[in-house]
Amino acid sequence: MSVYELNRAIHHIYIDRERTYAFRREDYAVLERFDLTSEERQALTGRDFPKLWSLHVHPVLLFHLSAVLNPREWYIQNVVPKIQGVPNMWYDYYEPQSPQPAAEESAKTA
């Protein structure tokens, strides 16, 4: 699995209008350019956004892909609830961070 290749494929799809239209028509020939695992390809062609998230697609790329394939509200309603608590190396929003004690902060600035 290559996180880079999967992210690159998604970017390649949504930055070009013709590739976006082809992908909407379920013409996935563009994916042949990328070294994707069967799991990655299946998640992408199945438009399984929670699975793509768990495969560490960058949140910005995932949102942009969703935006060219679906109404923007679709992502908020159908993806965000399903990715809460699912690890993604690029995004830790759903994992609350513990505030650092004041003593540690003071030591860093000293």
Secondary structure as a PSIPRED ss2 file (coil, helix, strand):
# PSIPRED VFORMAT (PSIPRED V4.0)

   1 M C   1.000  0.000  0.000
   2 S C   1.000  0.000  0.000
   3 V H   0.000  1.000  0.000
   4 Y H   0.000  1.000  0.000
   5 E H   0.000  1.000  0.000
   6 L H   0.000  1.000  0.000
   7 N H   0.000  1.000  0.000
   8 R H   0.000  1.000  0.000
   9 A H   0.000  1.000  0.000
  10 I H   0.000  1.000  0.000
  11 H H   0.000  1.000  0.000
  12 H H   0.000  1.000  0.000
  13 I H   0.000  1.000  0.000
  14 Y H   0.000  1.000  0.000
  15 I C   1.000  0.000  0.000
  16 D C   1.000  0.000  0.000
  17 R H   0.000  1.000  0.000
  18 E H   0.000  1.000  0.000
  19 R H   0.000  1.000  0.000
  20 T H   0.000  1.000  0.000
  21 Y H   0.000  1.000  0.000
  22 A H   0.000  1.000  0.000
  23 F H   0.000  1.000  0.000
  24 R H   0.000  1.000  0.000
  25 R C   1.000  0.000  0.000
  26 E C   1.000  0.000  0.000
  27 D C   1.000  0.000  0.000
  28 Y C   1.000  0.000  0.000
  29 A H   0.000  1.000  0.000
  30 V H   0.000  1.000  0.000
  31 L H   0.000  1.000  0.000
  32 E H   0.000  1.000  0.000
  33 R H   0.000  1.000  0.000
  34 F C   1.000  0.000  0.000
  35 D C   1.000  0.000  0.000
  36 L C   1.000  0.000  0.000
  37 T C   1.000  0.000  0.000
  38 S H   0.000  1.000  0.000
  39 E H   0.000  1.000  0.000
  40 E H   0.000  1.000  0.000
  41 R H   0.000  1.000  0.000
  42 Q H   0.000  1.000  0.000
  43 A H   0.000  1.000  0.000
  44 L H   0.000  1.000  0.000
  45 T H   0.000  1.000  0.000
  46 G C   1.000  0.000  0.000
  47 R C   1.000  0.000  0.000
  48 D C   1.000  0.000  0.000
  49 F H   0.000  1.000  0.000
  50 P H   0.000  1.000  0.000
  51 K H   0.000  1.000  0.000
  52 L H   0.000  1.000  0.000
  53 W H   0.000  1.000  0.000
  54 S H   0.000  1.000  0.000
  55 L C   1.000  0.000  0.000
  56 H C   1.000  0.000  0.000
  57 V C   1.000  0.000  0.000
  58 H C   1.000  0.000  0.000
  59 P H   0.000  1.000  0.000
  60 V H   0.000  1.000  0.000
  61 L H   0.000  1.000  0.000
  62 L H   0.000  1.000  0.000
  63 F H   0.000  1.000  0.000
  64 H H   0.000  1.000  0.000
  65 L H   0.000  1.000  0.000
  66 S H   0.000  1.000  0.000
  67 A H   0.000  1.000  0.000
  68 V H   0.000  1.000  0.000
  69 L H   0.000  1.000  0.000
  70 N C   1.000  0.000  0.000
  71 P C   1.000  0.000  0.000
  72 R H   0.000  1.000  0.000
  73 E H   0.000  1.000  0.000
  74 W H   0.000  1.000  0.000
  75 Y H   0.000  1.000  0.000
  76 I H   0.000  1.000  0.000
  77 Q H   0.000  1.000  0.000
  78 N H   0.000  1.000  0.000
  79 V C   1.000  0.000  0.000
  80 V H   0.000  1.000  0.000
  81 P H   0.000  1.000  0.000
  82 K H   0.000  1.000  0.000
  83 I H   0.000  1.000  0.000
  84 Q C   1.000  0.000  0.000
  85 G C   1.000  0.000  0.000
  86 V C   1.000  0.000  0.000
  87 P C   1.000  0.000  0.000
  88 N E   0.000  0.000  1.000
  89 M C   1.000  0.000  0.000
  90 W C   1.000  0.000  0.000
  91 Y E   0.000  0.000  1.000
  92 D C   1.000  0.000  0.000
  93 Y C   1.000  0.000  0.000
  94 Y C   1.000  0.000  0.000
  95 E C   1.000  0.000  0.000
  96 P C   1.000  0.000  0.000
  97 Q C   1.000  0.000  0.000
  98 S C   1.000  0.000  0.000
  99 P C   1.000  0.000  0.000
 100 Q C   1.000  0.000  0.000
 101 P C   1.000  0.000  0.000
 102 A H   0.000  1.000  0.000
 103 A H   0.000  1.000  0.000
 104 E H   0.000  1.000  0.000
 105 E H   0.000  1.000  0.000
 106 S H   0.000  1.000  0.000
 107 A H   0.000  1.000  0.000
 108 K H   0.000  1.000  0.000
 109 T H   0.000  1.000  0.000
 110 A C   1.000  0.000  0.000
